[in-house]
Amino acid sequence: MSKTMVADIIVPTEFERYAIERTAELSAFGQCGIIESAPEFDALAALGGREVKMPFWKDLTGARQLLSDGSPLAVNKITSDQDIARLHNDAQAWSVNHLASVISGDDPLGAILNLVADYWARTDEATLVSCLKGIFGAASMAGNKLTVASESIAGQSNATRLTGSTFVDATQKLGDRGDRLTAIAMHSATEAALRKLDLIDFLPDSQGRDQIRVFQGRRVVVDDNLPTRNGTTDGTVYTSYLFGPGAFAKGSSRLDTEPLKGGFGTQGLEIGRLPLDSDTVMVNRRRYILHPRGVKFTGASVAGESPSNAELETAANWVRVYENKNVRIVAIEHNN
């Protein structure tokens, strides 16, 4: 019986397009609108270099002036700043034999796409969490952070936990724009503690998928990669994050679709044969932006062409450039 290999069932240019779309669909952060993908971000991701600069006009300021025939109006000015996002260049390689072993025959391309897209969705979520760790270590983001946690078990109470009351306090970090926060990401231990108190609602999904978790009217994302740490004395301190729509910008560049010279596939998806191993290897490459809008990545300490997750978690690499209220993210440190 002849063996079905990935090279027989994949069109590289179509694979890259579908993988990008499917990854966005599978991302929990994308499903609730935290990550916004748009053509303008795709265009930025397609630019050369290591970073993209996004200049913006700052809001107008100045006290009210009254017309007078005795004194002229004071002249104000408009000022600008710029947000900076780093471009990420990732790649991963898989053995065809491993992938072919899970291909059912009913929809082999769909099976491979789901496996790869699931992998990249998890990768994107880990990258996003690393960004959160980094930006909230920066002093410029202090205005978007609420700390209510006790550093000891003995000091814990409702006032130190994530509750309806402390949630409202967290939204107040954005003042009159707090109602723009539409989603919250929390550790599974936090979600379980809230569920025991009947504070998590479950709503039916319109497409018949898993029920949607809701806390205080905001959609819940559960992710155990979110930060936890030991209290100074004992106990555990958790960090949950509130988000507004499009808090993170996502743009993906379609890599060169021209056939590779001397190989099979494209820069986005390359398939090679290792004859001595009787194996086929698939290499999937990506170039993309995944950036917290309004917090500039300075790249003060990046060793390579793309920042690692550890470098994204470095506070010195981030500076807030939007006004606090315009950064659509709030962090709250709490106990369960």
N, C-alpha and C positions, 0 to 999 in steps of 0.2 A: 504494500500500500504506500502510495506516495505521501510525503509529509507536507502538510500545509504550513508554510512559513509566512511571517509577517510581510515580507517583501511581495508576496503574491496577492495580498488583500488590502494594502494601504497605498493610497495616492498621497505622497508627502505634502503637497500644497494643501490638499483638503484636510489632511490630518491636523496640520498646524492650525488651520482656521477653526475647525470643530473643537480642538483641544482648548483653545483660548476661550471660546464661547461656553463650553461645558464646564471649565474651571470656574468661571464667574457664576454659573448657575448653581454649582455645588457648594460654593463658599457660604457658610452660615452668616458671616459678616456682610456678604454681598446680598443675601436674600432679604435682610432687614434694612437695607439701604445705607448701612454704615460706609461701605465702599461704593463709590460712584465711578462707573466706567463711562467714558464719553469720547466721541471722535477727537475732540481737541486734545485730550490727554494721550490718545493714540498717536496723534501727530507730534506731540512733544517727545514721546518715547522713541519715535523714529529718527530724531535728530542725532547728530554725531556727538562725540565728547562723553564726559563722565557725569555731567549734571545739566539740568535745565533751569533757567532763571525765569521767574514769573513776576514781572513788575506789577505794581498796583498803586492806585492813588489812595492816599489816606483820607479819612473823612474831613470835611470842612470844620473849622473851629472858629471861635470868636464870639464875643458877647454881642447882644442886640445893640444896634446903633439907631439913634434918632436923628432925623433930618433937622438941620439947623441952618439958618442963614448967616450964622456967625462963626461956624467952625466946619472944616471939611471932614468928610468921612475918613476913618482910618482904613488903610488898605491892608487886607490880609492876603495870604498866599496859600496855594495848595501844594502839599508835599507828597513825595512818593517813597516807596520802599520796594523791596522785592523778596518774594518767597523763593527758596531754592530747594529743588528735589534732586536726589541722587538717582541715577539710572542703575538698574540692577541687571546683571548679565549672569544667568544661571544655565546650568546644563545638567542632565542626568542621563545615564546609560543603563539599558536593560538588556538582559539576555533574551533572545527571541524564544528559546526553548522554554524558559520560565513562563513567558506570556502565552505561548502557544498551548501550554498545558491547561490553561483555564478558558481557552476559546471553545465555545459550545458547538459551533457550526451553524447555529441559527442566525447569529449576527456577530461574526468575528470582529468586524471593525468596531461595532458598538461596544463589545467587551473590552477591547484594548483601550478605546477612548475613555471608558469609565474608569479603568484602572489608572491610566496616566492622569486624567483630569482630577481624580480624587487625590492623587499624590500632590499635584501642584496646588490644589485647593488647601490642603493641609500645610504646604510650604508657605503659601501666602498668609495664612492665619498665624503661623509662627513668626513670620516677618513682621506682621502688624503688631503682634504682642511685644516683640522686641522694640519696635518704635515707641510703643506706649511706655515701656520701662525707661527708655532713654529720655523722652521728652519730659516726663514727670520727675526726672532727676535734675532737670535744668531749673535754675533759680527763677528764670523768666516765666515759668508755668505755675508758680506758687499760687497765683490768683485763681487758678482753675482746679485747685486741690483742696479737699476737706479731709481732715484727720480727726476722727472721733474715737479711734481704737484705744483700748487700755493695753498697757505693756505687761499686765499681769492678769491671771485668772481672777484673783480676788477683786480686782477693780472693774470687772466686766458687769455691764448692766444694759438695759434697753438703750440707754444713751450712747453706748459704745458699739452697738450692733447696727447692721443695716436693717432699718425698719421704715415704715411709712414716714415717720417723723424725720429721721436722719436723711432719708431720700430727698425730702422737700428741702432740707438744709443744703444738700448737694446741688440741687437745681438752682438754688439762689446764688450760687457762684456765678451764674450768668445773668443774674438780676431779672430784668423784664424780658430777657430772651430765653429764660429757662424752659418755657413751654416748647421751645424748638428741639429739646432733647427727646428723642423718640425711641431710643433703644438703650438697653443696659447689658453689659457683659459681666458675668460673674463666674466664680469657681463652682464646681458641682457641690462642694460642701456648703457653700452659701445658699445655693438653690435648694438643697435638701432641707436646710434649717428653715428657710422661708416657707417651703411646702408643708412642713410640720405645723406651721402656724396658720395654714390655709391662706397665705398671702400670695401664692402663685395661682393665677387663673389659666385655664386651658381652653383655647378657642379652636374650633375646627378650621382646618386649612381648606381654602376654596378649591384646591386641586386634588384633594383627597390624600394628601401626604400626612406625615405625623402632625399631631396637634401643636399649635403654636403656644408657647409659654408667654405669659404676660405678667409683669409686676408693676403696680401703680400705673396701669395703662400703657406701659412701655414694653416693647417686645424684648424677650430675654434671649441672650446667647450664652450658652454654657461652655466654658473652655477651661480645662485644668492646667493650661499653660500660663494662666494669669498669675501675677506675683503673690506669693505667700512668704511669710518670714516668721521666725520665732519672736515672741515678745521679749523685751529686755529682761524680764524676770522669768516668766513662763507664759504658756498659752500661745496662740497663733494670731497673727495679724494678716488679714486678707485685703486685697485691693480690687474693687469693682469699678467699672468705667461706664459713664453715661455718654451717649453719642447723639448728635444731630445728623440728619440726612447728609450724605456726602462728606462726612468728617475726614475720610481718606479718599484721595484721588487715585484712580487706577488707569493706567494706559499701557497698551501692549503694542509693540512694533512687530509687524510681519517681517520676518527676515527675508533675505534674498531668495526669491522663488526660482531663480535660474538653476537648472540641473548642475550638480557638482561635477567638475571635471575630474575624471578618473574615479568617480564613485557613483553610488546610487542615492538619489534623494536630493535634498536642498540643505541650506544652512540651518533651517528650522528643524528638519527631520532628516537625519542621515542614517542609512542602513548599510552596514558593512558585513562581509563574510570573513570568518576565520576558518579557513579550510582545515587546518591541522586539528582544530578543536571540534570540527563539524558543527559549528555554531554560527548564528547570525546575531549581530549586536545592533540595537537601535539607540541612537543618540538624539535626544530632544533638547534643543537650545531655546532660550527665551531672552528677550530684552524688554524691560518694562519699568514703569514707575509705580510705586506704591507709597504714597506720601501723605502724612497728616497735614491737612491744609492749614496754612498760617503759621507753621513752625518750621523755620529754615534749618536745613541740614548744612552745617558749616564744613563738615568733613575735616575737622581739626586734627583727627588722628585716624586716618584710614590708610592702611598699608598697601592694599591692592587696587585693582581697577574698579572693583565693586565693594561696598561695605559688607562685612560679615554681620551676622546677627549680634555678635558680641560688640562690634563697633556701633551698631544701631542702638544698643543698650547703653552706650557711653554718653552721659549727660553733657559732656563738653562739646559734643558734636551738634547740639541743638540750641536754637535761640528762637523764642516766639517773636514774630513780626506783625501779626494781626493784633488788634485789640483783644483783650481777654474774652469779651462777649462774642467776638466773631470767630474764635476758635471753638469748634463744635464738640469739644470733649471735656468732661469733668471726671476727675478721679476721686474716689472716697476710700480711705483706709478705715477698716472696721474689724470688729470681732464677729463671730457667729453665735 
